[in-house]
Amino acid sequence: MNFIIAGGGSGGHISPALAIADQLMLKGHTISYIGNTNSMEEKLVKAEGLEFLPINVQKLYRKITLAHLRFPGMLIRSIRTCMKYLEQTRATAVICTGGYISGPIAIAAILKKVDLYFWDGNSYPGLTTRYLAKRMKVVFTAFDAASQYLKGANCRNLWIPLRKKPVIKEAIKLDLPGISGENPLLLITGGSQGSMAINEAVAGSLERLLAAGFEILWQAGKIGFSKYKAQYGSTPGLYLFEFTTQMSEMMQAANLAVSRAGALSIAELQEYHVPTILVPLPTAAENHQYFNAKEQQKRGLAMLLEQSKLNSSSLYKAILALWDHRENFMKQFSTIAANTSAEDIADYILSFYTEGDN
């Protein structure tokens, strides 16, 4: 069978899409990927050797902008292009993983009466998911709270797909400047671009954290790295960096973390059993990161610290509290099964075509 997968705009949409694609291809099926032209998803998908089918669509911006005038025409043209792709590939089904790129292909699938599956990794589902949920064959969710916003939809909570099953290592060693590996290791990340709010709070609490015995991995992003490199770049016990391809190893090595609350980051930190202070991005669509963090806190796997309450003092106190209660978090992690989300989603989708409808 041939499946069309769509998802883009950020790694949080693309990586789960590729994880599901991996599993479907392992089972002998063909994947075509729809995404925005000249985009992150185009670069990543082509690097994987998958067929990439481009469209050209833009998101709806929160602020009033002249760009909105182009939106209707671009959307209509993209829907028409997606309908042609459905005919061209004779797709069995469409699987969307979010981002504004998912809208046109979802509408095209509905118009062409092609089975439509959605994965939405946020506890408060996105706009496209909420509006089209009843027309989808299945909505795969990651948080129990999501289904309350999708009344009448066929929801299945199968968590967040990861491309590779991580192996939690008891004593992974990082060969990084300033890091001895002999003290508790704190990972701080505001995402690949960094976070100005998190960076400022870290800078104000850095001396106290080091004095408290922590060694720190601080992903500051391009702007933050330029700002703090001269002052902190050679500080013992600190590894300051802009971006890394070693984030997986860093998560495995970390004893604690401070992070934004995107779905993919949450899944990775949970899989590596890292107690985390989650600082939701307040400008995230529909404030979904806040709801993600709130759900993780409710499950006893993380602490929520809202950005409006974030400063050097509150961050320092939260990190100490997290460390003091680390064993409680680790016990909670030990009750959670390993992540098999990508396999589970692929198997569930295929069950409709090998065993009949569920």
Secondary structure, 3 states (H helix, E strand, C coil): CEEEEECCCCHHHHHHHHHHHHHHHHCCCEEEEEEECCCHHHHHHHHCCCEEEEECCCCCCCCCCHHHHHHHHHHHHHHHHHHHHHHHHCCCEEEECCCCCHHHHHHHHHHHCCEEEEEECCCCCCHHHHHHHHHCCEEEECCHHHHHHCCCCCEEECCCCCCCCCCCCCCCCCCCCCCCCCCCEEEEECCCCCCHHHHHHHHHHHHHHHHCCCEEEEECHHHHHHHHHHHHCCCCCEEEECCCCCHHHHHHHCCEEEECCCHHHHHHHHHCCCCEEECCCCCCHHHHHHHHHHHHHHCCCEEECCHHHCCHHHHHHHHHHHHHCHHHHHHHHCCCCCCCHHHHHHHHHHHHHHCCCC
